[in-house]
Amino acid sequence: MILASKRAKQLLKGAKPKLESKSKNLIRIAQEEMAKGMVDYEIIQSSPDELQNIENDIFIGEELSLEPEIPVKKATTGKENLIEEIQEQIIKQERKAAKKKSEDKG
Protein backbone atom coordinates (compact mmCIF):
# COMPACT_ATOMS: atom_id res chain seq x y z
CA MET A 1 0.00 0.00 0.00
CA ILE A 2 2.77 2.45 0.85
CA LEU A 3 4.53 1.77 -2.42
CA ALA A 4 1.30 2.25 -4.40
CA SER A 5 0.73 5.49 -2.53
CA LYS A 6 4.19 6.76 -3.41
CA ARG A 7 3.68 5.75 -7.05
CA ALA A 8 0.32 7.55 -7.12
CA LYS A 9 2.05 10.71 -5.85
CA GLN A 10 4.59 10.39 -8.66
CA LEU A 11 1.76 10.11 -11.19
CA LEU A 12 -0.03 13.10 -9.65
CA LYS A 13 3.17 15.12 -10.04
CA GLY A 14 3.35 14.29 -13.75
CA ALA A 15 5.14 10.94 -14.10
CA LYS A 16 4.04 8.88 -17.10
CA PRO A 17 1.97 5.74 -16.38
CA LYS A 18 3.74 2.47 -17.20
CA LEU A 19 0.57 0.91 -18.62
CA GLU A 20 -2.57 1.83 -20.51
CA SER A 21 -5.60 1.67 -18.27
CA LYS A 22 -9.33 2.05 -18.70
CA SER A 23 -9.27 4.13 -15.54
CA LYS A 24 -8.32 7.79 -15.50
CA ASN A 25 -7.91 7.69 -11.72
CA LEU A 26 -4.18 7.92 -11.04
CA ILE A 27 -4.50 6.05 -7.74
CA ARG A 28 -6.18 3.13 -9.52
CA ILE A 29 -3.47 3.20 -12.21
CA ALA A 30 -0.76 3.06 -9.51
CA GLN A 31 -2.51 0.06 -7.95
CA GLU A 32 -2.70 -1.69 -11.33
CA GLU A 33 1.00 -1.05 -11.91
CA MET A 34 1.79 -2.56 -8.51
CA ALA A 35 -0.41 -5.61 -9.15
CA LYS A 36 1.38 -6.26 -12.45
CA GLY A 37 4.83 -5.83 -10.91
CA MET A 38 5.70 -2.86 -13.09
CA VAL A 39 7.12 -0.72 -10.28
CA ASP A 40 10.69 -1.36 -9.17
CA TYR A 41 11.51 -1.08 -5.48
CA GLU A 42 14.19 -2.07 -3.04
CA ILE A 43 13.79 -3.19 0.55
CA ILE A 44 16.47 -1.59 2.71
CA GLN A 45 17.45 -3.50 5.81
CA SER A 46 17.73 -1.45 9.01
CA SER A 47 20.04 -2.21 11.87
CA PRO A 48 18.52 -2.90 15.31
CA ASP A 49 19.98 0.38 16.59
CA GLU A 50 18.19 2.35 13.85
CA LEU A 51 14.89 0.64 14.66
CA GLN A 52 15.25 1.44 18.36
CA ASN A 53 15.90 5.11 17.58
CA ILE A 54 12.86 5.23 15.30
CA GLU A 55 10.61 3.68 17.98
CA ASN A 56 11.76 6.29 20.50
CA ASP A 57 11.19 9.19 18.09
CA ILE A 58 7.78 8.18 16.71
CA PHE A 59 5.52 9.62 19.42
CA ILE A 60 4.81 13.28 18.68
CA GLY A 61 1.68 14.00 20.77
CA GLU A 62 0.99 14.65 24.40
CA GLU A 63 0.70 11.87 26.93
CA LEU A 64 -2.95 11.09 27.56
CA SER A 65 -4.33 11.23 31.07
CA LEU A 66 -6.71 8.59 32.34
CA GLU A 67 -9.17 11.22 33.57
CA PRO A 68 -11.33 12.93 30.94
CA GLU A 69 -10.87 16.68 30.74
CA ILE A 70 -14.51 17.24 29.79
CA PRO A 71 -17.16 15.62 32.00
CA VAL A 72 -19.24 13.05 30.17
CA LYS A 73 -22.99 13.72 30.29
CA LYS A 74 -25.47 10.91 30.71
CA ALA A 75 -28.15 10.38 28.09
CA THR A 76 -31.14 12.66 28.57
CA THR A 77 -33.52 9.70 28.56
CA GLY A 78 -32.17 8.57 31.93
CA LYS A 79 -30.83 5.31 30.51
CA GLU A 80 -27.29 4.39 31.45
CA ASN A 81 -26.44 2.91 28.10
CA LEU A 82 -27.29 4.60 24.79
CA ILE A 83 -26.59 1.35 22.94
CA GLU A 84 -29.45 -0.35 24.79
CA GLU A 85 -31.81 2.41 23.69
CA ILE A 86 -30.76 2.03 20.05
CA GLN A 87 -31.14 -1.76 20.25
CA GLU A 88 -34.65 -1.33 21.66
CA GLN A 89 -35.57 1.00 18.79
CA ILE A 90 -34.29 -1.53 16.25
CA ILE A 91 -36.28 -4.34 17.88
CA LYS A 92 -39.44 -2.19 17.81
CA GLN A 93 -38.93 -1.41 14.13
CA GLU A 94 -38.36 -5.09 13.31
CA ARG A 95 -41.52 -6.09 15.21
CA LYS A 96 -43.52 -3.40 13.44
CA ALA A 97 -42.22 -4.57 10.03
CA ALA A 98 -42.97 -8.22 10.86
CA LYS A 99 -46.49 -7.31 12.03
CA LYS A 100 -47.17 -5.34 8.83
CA LYS A 101 -45.83 -8.22 6.71
CA SER A 102 -48.09 -10.75 8.43
CA GLU A 103 -51.11 -8.41 8.04
CA ASP A 104 -50.37 -8.05 4.32
CA LYS A 105 -50.35 -11.85 3.92
CA GLY A 106 -53.63 -12.31 5.87
ZINORSUL-V713635 format. One record per pair of residues at least 4 apart in sequence whose ideal C-beta (glycine too) atoms are under 7 Angstrom apart, sorted by the first residue. I is the first residue (numbers start at 1). J is the second residue. Records with the same first field share a line. If there is no record, write none. Layout:
BEGIN
I: J ; J
END
This chain:
BEGIN
1: 5
2: 6
3: 7 ; 34 ; 39 ; 41
4: 8 ; 30 ; 31 ; 34
5: 9
6: 10
7: 11 ; 30 ; 33 ; 34 ; 39
8: 12 ; 26 ; 27 ; 30
9: 13
10: 15
11: 15 ; 17 ; 26 ; 29 ; 30
12: 26
17: 21 ; 29
18: 33 ; 38
19: 32 ; 33 ; 36 ; 38
21: 29 ; 32
23: 28 ; 29
25: 29
26: 30
27: 31
28: 32
29: 33
30: 34
31: 35
32: 36
33: 38 ; 39
34: 39
46: 50 ; 51
48: 52
49: 53
50: 54
51: 55
52: 56
53: 57
54: 58
68: 72
75: 79 ; 82 ; 85
77: 85
79: 84 ; 85
82: 86
83: 87
84: 88
85: 89
86: 90
87: 91
88: 92
89: 93
90: 94
91: 95
92: 96
93: 97
94: 98
95: 99
96: 100
97: 101
98: 102
99: 103
100: 104
101: 105
102: 106
END
